[in-house]
Every structure is written in structure tokens, then in C-alpha cells.
Amino acid sequence: MGEYPVYDDGVYDAFDVRDERFRAYGDAIAGSVAGKVVLDIGTGRDALWAVAAARAGAAHVYAIERQPDVAAQARSAVADLGGRVTILEGLSTGIDLLTPAQVCVSEIVGNIASAEGAVAVLADARRRLCAADCLWIPFRMQTWAAAVSLPEGARTLAAEGRPYVDRVFAAVGRPFDLRLCLGGPAAELLVSSAALVESLVFDHRRAPPDTDEVASAQLTVEAAAARMTGLLLWSRIAVSPATSSREIDTLSGGTRGWAPVYVPLGATEVRSGDRLDVTWRRSTSDDGVHPDYHVSVAVPGAGELLVWSSPHHGGGFRETDLHRELFPS
């Protein structure tokens, strides 16, 4: 939902929950911002990390929010901080700062790590808004993949998700086969090992991540025999390079901030020990920010590759069995 964006109070209330995500970000901010100029990209309704940075002793915080109504709410949230936080309305790519930021905090991490445009947005911030030795929070975002078997009868669109579907379609201008997350204990559905398909490291000592990427990975089927129906993609986030820093694994259920993405591939029989060769492609869409994805999986004995294409916007509607089932008309 954050790609379009279609946030509301229900979503922002979930961001306020004191879970593993909240504690990890809070600890990283508290340990790094004292006396420094801080940039918070995508500050949100409650300006959570801008407020945390100000209270941790930041010299000043610039907090950017693209949605006018949300920016107004964020100004109210920082009103009692004595002017130490400046809310800037608009896209970070269209805003300049008087003083380069020494710490950049962002939570533009998608359910697929790069999906909210972090690669392009943070590369622009690095070029124009941040000091050469800027510290980045989070330090690393990753996407992991595993094969899953989704049982028959479990594929229903959650009632609480339907209003957001309509709003995403409205933002794009028409229906399309949008990405879908799984609720419930998704880890129980895995039938293979997990593998890293995307790793984005933000560190002034390294080159920024490439906007387009091709990667390969191999999954090993661990179930005795299974009916693989697709892949699961989920994020892992390291907020700080410190070895003591918490890494947030969004598959574990320790946060409500993200959920795993289900990639429908059609039912395929697999057996223990089968090697599944995965090719992952990320390319920037025509908006210059959000990625399009293309994933193919080679299964032993299968005549053709199993393929999933998911553009940020555009693409067809009801092109997969799953989308035809969830959207019958």
C-alpha cells in the first residue's frame, strides 16, 4: 500500500505499535543522532522517527512528507518540540536543505524490500541532501524467497483489505494484478529452504545500490512431497551496521509493519531434494522511482519456466488463476 500511497489512520496506528520494528528503529536513532542534523524521509502522520530524533538530542530534524493532509498532522505531532523539527511537504526528490543531513532515517521499506522506491529515493538524497559521511537508518534491506504450498480454500481476500484495493486501483487509474500479502502464520507454508534474492546496503563507504538488478538463487525442497503453488517474498531489515543491532525478519511475525508477498506460479509437484533455480529481476518503472519485478523459477522435470511479472503500475488484470479467483468480475 505504501507504494501508491494509500495510508489511513488504521495503517498509522499499526506503525505506532511498540513491536520489534519500533524498538529497533528507536534504539538506532537514540544511539546516533545527538548533536547532528537529521533527515527523516516519509515521516508520516505522527512523525515517529523525527520526534524520536529530536528527543534523542538531534541538532535539528528535517522531516519530509509527500501527502498534504498527513504533513499537516505531522506538524501537530511536533508542535511541542520547540522548533527542533521542520516538516517539509512534498517529495524528497523535489526538496532542498540548507544544511546537509548527517543522519538519514527512512522507512520506505516495502513488503518486497525495494518496492517503495528506496533505491532511487535514497540515491537522490545521498547526492543532494546528505553529508558525505551520512549515517543511514536502516543500513540494509533484503528480500528473501522460499517456495510455498498454499492450501485450497485458503485463498480469500481479507475483508479489511478490500477498501485499500479500491484505493490502489484508483491511484493507478484502473484495475491490475496487484501484489498480495499473506495473513496468518505464513512461515508454516514453506516447503523449501530460503534464499536471498535482493540485498540493498546504504553506507557512505560503498557505492549506492544499482537501480536495476538481476540475481539468481537456488532453493532446495525440504518437504517429502509437496504441491508447490508459488513463492513467498519477505523483507529483512538491519537498522544499524552494529553487530548488536536487531535485524527485523518480517516473516517471523514480530512486527505489523510488513507482511510477506505471495507470488502465484501455478501448482507444481515437487519432491524432497529438488533444486529450484530462481532468477530475480528488478528494473525501475517509468515513474523513475518504483521497481517492476520479474521472477522465473526452473523446476526439475517441468517443461517450462514458471514466471511471475509484476509491474508497479500497468500490466493486465485477472491474468493469474489467483487474481481470477479473488476478483471474479
Disulfide bonds with the S-S distance in Angstrom:
none
